[in-house]
């Protein structure tokens, strides 16, 4: 691999900055299966908590006891709060001084989704000197009905094998979850181009629990683009120029073609690394995002 690319993905962002926990992260297991198991044992997915609560309400108890053991007064999602790897780690230590404890009690876990697990794992990899990048796309392996749900994973580079290895901490991706075949994941660049050209059914791609449509695919394209450029923005952040349905569905065909061109470059981010970096560093439209606290009126100029 190009040495420049290798070094780039060793760097951290504000989201994957490991400095506050550098020594601690280094002490964590090097074995990928053991490490991913350890990380997942610190977390509850918010959908998992919701399912458990629904079971308790309907049947008087849940099969996994998560609802009963997780305090009713605690946040039912930390995604809005724990945006960075050190923030997630700090909260885990606050709840249990042992840190990443294998037998962490349910009441002391954090409720986060896949994007947050991915940045935590990426931060740990970078600490260990492993080039790593977070990816946003869709996964088909959560159901057997053909639907694909938005999902975040990581890729890390093996110098020994001279290749990028795809890793999904979630074992639902299959027995090869720490070394997934490329075809196992629905890469958003391919999804965008195939749905735009009519080669794929847009209705099978679902964001969250029920959101569908080309606008949702556009947001995911931006999540992946920013993550590839070392800026692993939350799914709460959206490009300023298309941050609502009205803006997106008023895009011109020329503007949609710009997204097609971006997706085409993202099909091979290693080959097109320099072009992607140039766009990220110079194209304000692709770079500027709105957040829950930052709206269009906060941006003085976009051109």
C-alpha positions in Angstrom: 0.0 0.0 0.0 1.1 3.6 -0.6 3.0 4.7 2.4 1.2 8.1 2.4 -2.2 6.2 2.7 -0.8 4.0 5.5 0.3 7.0 7.5 -2.9 8.9 6.9 -5.0 6.1 8.4 -2.7 5.9 11.4 -3.7 9.5 12.3 -6.6 10.2 14.7 -9.5 12.6 14.4 -11.3 14.4 17.2 -13.5 11.3 17.3 -10.8 8.6 17.4 -8.2 10.6 19.4 -6.6 8.0 21.7 -4.2 10.3 23.7 -6.2 10.3 27.0 -6.2 6.5 27.0 -3.1 5.7 24.9 -1.4 3.3 27.4 -4.7 1.7 28.4 -5.7 1.0 24.8 -2.3 -0.5 24.1 -2.9 -2.9 27.0 -6.1 -4.3 25.5 -6.0 -7.7 23.7 -4.2 -7.9 20.3 -6.3 -10.8 19.3 -9.2 -9.4 17.1 -11.8 -11.9 18.3 -11.0 -11.3 21.9 -10.9 -7.5 21.4 -14.2 -7.2 19.6 -15.9 -9.5 22.2 -14.5 -7.3 24.9 -15.8 -4.1 23.3 -19.3 -5.4 22.7 -19.5 -6.6 26.3 -19.3 -3.0 27.4 -22.3 -1.9 25.2 -26.0 -2.2 24.6 -27.4 -1.3 21.2 -30.4 1.0 21.6 -32.5 -1.3 19.4 -31.6 -4.2 21.8 -32.7 -2.1 24.8 -36.0 -1.1 23.0 -36.8 -4.7 22.1 -36.1 -5.8 25.7 -38.4 -3.1 27.1 -41.1 -4.0 24.7 -40.9 -7.6 25.7 -41.2 -6.6 29.4 -44.2 -4.4 28.7 -46.0 -7.1 26.7 -45.0 -10.2 28.7 -44.0 -9.0 32.1 -40.4 -9.9 31.6 -37.7 -9.9 28.9 -35.8 -12.9 27.7 -32.4 -11.2 28.2 -33.2 -9.2 31.4 -31.7 -6.1 29.9 -34.8 -4.0 30.5 -35.1 -5.2 34.1 -31.5 -4.5 34.9 -30.9 -1.3 33.0 -32.0 1.7 35.2 -35.2 3.3 34.0 -33.8 6.8 34.7 -30.6 6.3 32.6 -30.3 7.6 29.1 -31.7 5.1 26.6 -29.2 6.2 24.1 -25.8 7.8 24.5 -25.3 8.5 20.8 -26.2 12.2 21.3 -23.7 12.5 24.1 -20.7 10.2 23.7 -19.5 11.3 20.2 -15.9 10.4 20.6 -13.8 7.3 21.6 -12.4 9.0 24.7 -15.8 10.1 25.8 -17.2 6.6 25.5 -14.2 5.2 27.4 -14.4 7.9 30.1 -18.1 7.0 30.7 -17.2 3.3 31.0 -14.6 4.1 33.6 -17.0 6.3 35.5 -19.5 3.5 35.7 -17.0 0.8 36.5 -13.4 1.7 37.6 -12.1 -1.5 36.1 -12.6 0.0 32.6 -13.3 -2.6 29.9 -14.5 -5.3 32.2 -15.5 -8.7 30.7 -18.3 -9.2 33.2 -19.6 -5.6 33.2 -23.1 -5.4 34.7 -25.9 -4.4 32.4 -26.6 -1.3 34.5 -23.1 -0.1 33.9 -23.0 -0.4 30.1 -23.3 2.4 27.6 -26.1 2.4 25.0 -24.5 3.1 21.7 -25.0 2.1 18.0 -22.5 0.7 15.5 -20.9 4.0 14.5 -19.7 4.5 18.1 -18.4 1.0 18.4 -16.6 1.5 15.1 -14.8 4.7 16.2 -13.8 3.1 19.5 -12.3 0.0 17.8 -10.6 2.2 15.2 -9.1 4.4 18.0 -7.7 1.2 19.7 -6.3 -0.1 16.5 -4.5 3.2 15.7 -3.0 3.1 19.2 -1.5 -0.3 18.4 0.1 1.1 15.2 -2.5 -0.4 12.9 -3.8 1.7 10.0 -7.6 1.8 10.3 -10.6 3.5 8.8 -14.3 3.6 9.7 -16.8 2.8 6.9 -20.5 3.6 6.6 -22.9 1.5 4.4 -25.5 -1.1 4.7 -25.7 -4.7 5.9 -27.9 -7.5 4.6 -27.1 -10.0 7.3 -29.3 -8.8 10.0 -32.4 -10.3 8.4 -33.2 -13.0 5.8 -35.8 -11.0 3.9 -33.5 -9.1 1.5 -33.6 -5.8 3.5 -30.4 -4.0 4.1 -29.9 -1.8 7.2 -27.5 1.1 7.6 -24.4 0.0 9.4 -20.9 1.1 10.3 -17.8 -1.2 10.3 -14.0 -0.8 10.0 -11.2 -1.7 7.7 -7.7 -2.2 9.0 -4.5 -2.8 7.1 -2.5 -5.9 7.7 1.1 -5.3 6.7 1.8 -9.0 7.1 -0.9 -9.9 4.5 -0.5 -6.6 2.5 -4.3 -6.0 2.4 -7.2 -4.2 4.0 -9.2 -6.5 6.2 -12.9 -5.8 6.8 -14.1 -6.2 10.4 -17.5 -6.0 11.9 -17.5 -6.4 15.7 -21.1 -7.6 15.4 -21.1 -11.4 15.1 -24.4 -11.3 13.2 -22.2 -10.7 10.2 -21.1 -14.3 10.3 -18.3 -16.5 11.5 -15.8 -14.4 9.5 -16.9 -11.2 11.1 -13.3 -10.1 11.8 -12.2 -10.9 8.3 -15.3 -10.4 6.1 -15.4 -11.0 2.3 -15.8 -7.7 0.5 -19.1 -8.8 -1.0 -20.6 -9.3 2.5 -21.0 -5.6 3.0 -23.2 -3.2 1.0 -20.7 -0.4 0.1 -22.6 2.8 -0.2 -20.8 4.0 -3.3 -22.0 0.8 -5.1 -25.5 1.1 -3.7 -25.8 4.8 -4.7 -24.6 4.2 -8.3 -26.7 1.0 -8.7 -29.9 2.5 -7.4 -29.4 5.7 -9.4 -29.0 3.6 -12.6 -32.0 1.4 -11.8 -29.8 -1.8 -11.3 -30.8 -2.1 -7.7 -34.0 -1.7 -5.7 -33.8 1.4 -3.5 -36.6 0.3 -1.3 -34.6 -2.5 0.3 -32.2 -0.1 1.9 -33.3 1.2 5.3 -31.8 3.8 7.5 -32.7 3.5 11.2 -35.8 1.4 11.5 -37.9 2.8 8.7 -36.4 5.6 6.7 -35.9 5.0 3.0 -35.2 6.9 -0.2 -32.4 8.4 -2.3 -31.9 11.2 0.3 -31.0 8.7 3.0 -28.5 7.1 0.6 -27.0 10.5 0.0 -26.5 11.0 3.7 -24.8 7.7 4.0 -22.6 8.5 1.1 -21.4 11.6 3.0 -20.9 9.7 6.2 -18.7 7.2 4.3 -16.8 10.0 2.5 -16.1 11.9 5.6 -15.1 8.7 7.4 -12.7 7.9 4.6 -11.2 11.3 5.0 -10.6 10.8 8.7 -13.7 12.8 9.9 -16.0 10.1 11.3 -19.1 12.4 11.7 -22.1 11.1 13.6 -25.3 10.2 11.7 -26.7 13.3 13.5 -24.7 15.5 11.1 -25.7 16.2 7.5 -24.3 18.2 4.6 -25.6 21.7 4.9 -26.8 21.9 1.3 -29.0 18.8 1.6 -29.8 18.6 5.3 -33.5 18.3 4.7 -35.8 16.6 2.2 -36.8 19.9 0.6 -33.2 20.8 -0.2 -32.3 17.3 -1.5 -35.3 16.8 -3.7 -34.7 20.2 -5.4 -31.2 19.2 -6.5 -30.5 19.6 -10.2 -29.5 16.7 -12.3 -26.0 18.3 -12.5 -25.8 18.3 -8.7 -26.9 14.7 -8.5 -24.2 13.9 -11.1 -21.7 15.5 -8.7 -22.7 12.9 -6.2 -22.4 10.2 -8.8 -18.9 11.3 -9.5 -18.0 11.3 -5.8 -19.4 7.8 -5.5 -17.4 6.6 -8.5 -14.2 7.8 -6.8 -15.2 6.1 -3.6 -15.5 2.7 -5.4 -11.7 2.6 -5.1 -10.6 4.9 -2.3 -7.0 3.7 -2.4 -6.6 4.4 -6.1 -8.4 7.7 -5.9 -7.1 8.8 -2.5 -5.5 12.0 -3.8 -8.6 13.1 -5.7 -10.8 12.4 -2.7 -8.5 14.4 -0.4 -8.5 17.3 -2.9 -12.4 17.3 -2.8 -12.5 17.1 0.9 -10.0 19.9 1.4 -11.3 22.3 -1.2 -15.0 21.6 -2.0 -17.0 23.5 0.7 -20.3 22.0 -0.4 -19.0 18.5 0.3 -17.3 19.5 3.6 -19.6 21.8 5.5 -22.1 20.0 7.7 -25.0 21.0 9.9 -25.4 19.5 13.4 -28.2 19.7 16.0 -26.7 23.0 17.1 -25.4 24.4 13.8 -27.8 25.3 11.0 -27.5 27.2 7.7 -27.6 30.6 9.4 -24.3 29.8 11.2 -22.4 29.3 7.9 -21.4 32.7 6.6 -20.7 31.5 3.0 -20.7 28.2 1.1 -19.3 29.2 -2.2 
